[in-house]
Amino acid sequence: MPEDPPALAYATATPLDAPGSAARIEQTQDALLITIPPQKLWYLLAGPVAGLLLAVVPLTVIASFMLSPFMWRNRTDVGVCTSIPAVVLLFLAGYNLNRLLRAARFGRRSIVISINRDRVLVDRGIDGSTPESLPITRSLVFYIEQTGPTMTLGRLVDMHFRSAEGRIDIHFYTRNWQLADTLRSTIVEQLRVAR
């Protein structure tokens, strides 16, 4: 007796993409499928950790030099002089700690972008999120931006699909410096064909 296919084919277990593997661009007659695997965790954490260290070490040295004259003369000014560097230090440390926690919590599943003749469907790879879609119309605008090299020699890439019906923003990190240009040309060509 033949086995029935699963009722929800999209819900069947699929192998996870290995972190740090190359992005896949698959073109069929009907659709374009782009899979961007997550980066290795240490790439995502290196920037916030370095920022945290850069916030703590120099500000501690600067604060000690600023406070040394006041420690011996007038003890009432110590509170005022320590509060300014402490606020700056806490802000920078909090900002980088937030980046560190966000990098550890998000971005560990593949981003999947599917473009067929009438819709753009995006699963951003964030736990708990639902796939987003937009119809392909004349008002659909696509653009992509990327930063310069980061401390880990990668780039942050922002992709945007916008139309009158809504918008989809995608953010990811890659060490492939040509990926943004490849995605731009491939997606623009697919949208041109779909329209």
Buried (B, 14 or more C-beta within 10 A) or exposed (E): EEEEEEEEEEEEEEEEBEBBBBBEBEEEEEBBBBBBBBBBBEBBBBBBBBBBEEBBEEBEEEBEEEBEEBEEEEEEEEEEBBEEBEEBBEEBBEBBBEBBEEBEEBBBBBBBBBBBEEEBBBBBBEEEEEEBBBEBEEEBEBEBEBEEEBEBEBBBBBBBBBBEEEEBEBBBBBBEEEBBEEBBEBBEEBBEEBE
